[in-house]
Amino acid sequence: MSEATLITLAQSALTITVLLGAPVLVVTLVIGSLVSLVQAATQVNEVTLTFVPKIIAVVAILFFLGGWMSQQILAYTANLYNNLPNLIH
């Protein structure tokens, strides 16, 4: 396996990781910021208040985007397995 092939595989793996992780991370960042803003405005400093909206948002995102995420990872894995004989020299 050449270095260029290895770099391409690593780049593809990182790209699919960012692509699949970004929706969940962005939603939790937005929800966390909104909850922090509400907590600062109302001066309610309950630690557990931040977790419930984030958990609900993550479950909702995984419910709505779970099919797309699984299609992406399955397509990546199938492509990797199909190209495996070409990668080994």
N, C-alpha and C positions, 0 to 999 in steps of 0.2 A: 504494500500500500504506500503510495507516494505521500509526500507532505501536503501537497495541494489537495488531495482527496481527503486527507484527515482534517485539514482546515475547513474544507467545505462541509464535511459531516458535523464538525463542531459548530460551525456557523448555523447550519440548519437546525441543530438541536437547540441552540440558544434562541433562535428566532421563534421556533414553535413554543418554547417555554415562555417567552415574553408574550407571544400572541395569546396563549391560553391563560396566563396569569394576570394580564393587564386588566381585563374587565372586572375581576373580583377586587383587585387592589385599588382601582380607581373608585369603584363604588364604596368600598370601605373608607377610603380617604375622604370622599365627599360627605358621607354620613357622619364620620367622626368629626369633621370640621363643623358641620351643622349642629351636631349635638354639643360640641364645645362652645360654639357661639351662643346657643340657647342657655347653656349652663353659666356662661359668663354674664349673660344679660339678666338672668334670674337669680344668680348667686346660689344656685343649687349645686352643690359639689358631691353628688352621689356617684361613686365609682362604678357601680353596676349599671347605671343608666346608659353608659356608652356601649355596653356589650349587647344588650337586647336589640336595639335597632340595627347594629352591625350584623348580628347573627341572622336576623330576619332578612336583611338586604342580601347577604351572601346566599342564603337558601333560595331567595327569589331569583337571583342572577344564575345560580346553578340550575334552577328549574327551567328558566327560559333559554339559557345558552348552553345547557348541558349536552343537548343533542349535537349542536354545532361543534362544541369542544371535543366530543367523542369522535365525530367525523374527522376532525382535523388530526387528532392523534392517531386514529386508525389509518388514515391516508398516509401519514408520515411513516408509521411503522410498516405498512404494506410496501411502501416505496423502498424503505430501507431493506426489508427482507428480499424484495425482488431484485434489488441491485447488489445484494450480498455476493453472488458469484463473480460479479465484475470487480468487486472491491478487493478480492483476494487474488493475488498474482502468484 
